[in-house]
Amino acid sequence: YGQVMPGSWAPNIDSDGGDGKGAGVVAIRAHDPAFDENVFLAQVQRLFFAVLEAWTALKPALSQGVMASLIWEEQKAQITVYKQAGWRNVLSKLSFATAVVAGAASDSGFDTVTVRINANSADYDLDAGGNVIRGDTQAWDWTEDWIFQRPSTAETGQPGTITSQACPNCGAAVNVDITSICPF
């Protein structure tokens, strides 16, 4: 989730059309026959809650293993600002409505999938005293596009297996633990 690698682009069905998205998924499956759009979208739902839990709980470590390092550093900095101010963000009544692959491509050495997430929640900030300082306490529908990217040499792991032996950010050997955080 986050930054797009240099030399690649974030495909989107709005600009590429349904044929562009379909061709992108076919191109990914050509070198990774195990790629399953529905399984991928189920993983996106889990990641969605992990990233937003990290944000609202002010615990950036919860999302480090699933976000591009630049985007994660931005979230971590924002969390630090919130902690220093005594604030916290609340996404009350958060619900995940749908996720669809809104674009897909396999080029420039990368598989890139844009996922359009539709959710519903209130979204407001509280100060240290529990007072609402900004946002909306009423739940409303909202949409975000998240970009997922991996090297086009990657293959989808079978359920219950490790999908990579190396960290995709720094190349260090993977040490699988409960946090899934690269120590480097």
SVG drawing of the C-alpha trace seen along z (x, -y; Angstrom):
<svg xmlns="http://www.w3.org/2000/svg" viewBox="-24 -21 44 45">
<polyline fill="none" stroke="black" stroke-width="0.4" points="0.0,0.0 1.5,-3.3 4.2,-4.5 4.6,-3.3 8.1,-2.2 10.0,-4.5 9.3,-3.5 5.9,-2.0 2.4,-3.5 -0.8,-3.0 -3.4,-1.6 -7.0,-2.7 -10.1,-1.5 -11.4,-5.1 -8.6,-5.9 -7.7,-2.4 -11.2,-1.0 -12.4,2.5 -10.3,3.9 -7.1,2.4 -7.9,3.9 -8.7,7.3 -5.6,7.3 -3.5,6.4 -5.0,9.3 -4.4,11.7 -0.7,10.4 -0.2,11.1 -1.8,14.6 0.5,15.3 3.5,15.5 1.7,16.2 -1.2,18.7 -2.0,18.9 -3.0,15.2 -6.7,15.2 -8.5,11.9 -10.9,13.0 -8.3,14.3 -6.3,11.1 -9.3,8.9 -9.9,10.9 -6.3,10.2 -6.9,6.5 -9.8,6.5 -7.5,7.8 -4.8,5.3 -7.4,2.5 -8.3,3.2 -4.6,3.7 -3.6,0.3 -6.5,-1.6 -6.0,0.2 -2.4,-1.0 -3.6,-4.6 -6.4,-4.7 -4.5,-2.9 -1.5,-5.1 0.7,-2.0 2.6,-2.3 4.3,1.0 1.0,2.7 1.2,1.6 4.9,1.5 4.9,4.9 2.2,4.1 3.0,0.6 5.6,-0.8 8.4,-2.2 7.9,-5.9 4.1,-5.8 4.7,-4.0 7.2,-6.6 4.6,-9.3 2.0,-7.5 4.5,-7.0 5.3,-10.8 1.6,-11.6 1.1,-9.3 3.9,-11.0 2.3,-14.4 -1.0,-13.0 0.7,-11.4 2.6,-14.7 -0.6,-16.7 -2.6,-14.1 -5.0,-13.5 -6.4,-10.4 -8.4,-9.7 -11.7,-7.7 -13.3,-5.8 -16.4,-4.7 -18.7,-2.1 -16.0,-1.3 -17.3,1.1 -15.7,2.5 -18.4,2.4 -16.6,3.6 -13.3,3.8 -12.8,4.2 -9.8,4.4 -10.0,1.0 -6.9,1.4 -4.1,3.9 -0.9,4.0 2.2,6.1 5.0,4.1 8.3,2.4 9.2,5.3 6.3,4.8 2.8,6.2 0.6,3.2 -3.0,3.5 -5.2,0.6 -8.0,1.6 -11.0,-0.7 -12.2,-0.3 -15.6,-1.4 -16.1,-1.8 -18.4,-3.5 -17.5,-5.2 -17.5,-8.4 -14.1,-10.1 -13.1,-12.6 -10.3,-13.6 -10.4,-13.8 -8.1,-15.9 -6.6,-14.6 -9.9,-15.6 -12.0,-13.5 -13.5,-16.6 -14.1,-16.4 -11.7,-18.9 -12.4,-18.1 -14.2,-15.7 -17.6,-14.2 -19.2,-12.0 -21.9,-10.8 -21.0,-7.7 -20.7,-8.3 -19.7,-6.4 -16.2,-6.9 -13.9,-5.5 -10.1,-5.1 -7.9,-3.7 -5.0,-1.6 -2.1,-0.6 -0.4,2.8 2.8,3.5 5.4,6.4 8.1,7.5 6.7,9.2 8.9,12.2 6.9,12.8 4.5,15.7 1.5,16.1 2.2,18.5 -0.1,21.4 -2.3,21.0 -0.3,21.7 3.1,21.1 5.6,18.2 5.3,16.1 8.8,14.7 12.2,15.6 13.4,12.0 12.0,8.6 10.6,6.9 11.9,3.5 15.5,4.3 16.2,7.9 17.1,9.1 16.1,12.7 12.6,13.0 12.2,13.9 8.6,14.7 7.1,13.7 3.9,12.3 4.7,8.7 5.9,9.4 8.1,6.4 11.5,6.3 14.1,5.5 16.2,3.6"/>
</svg>
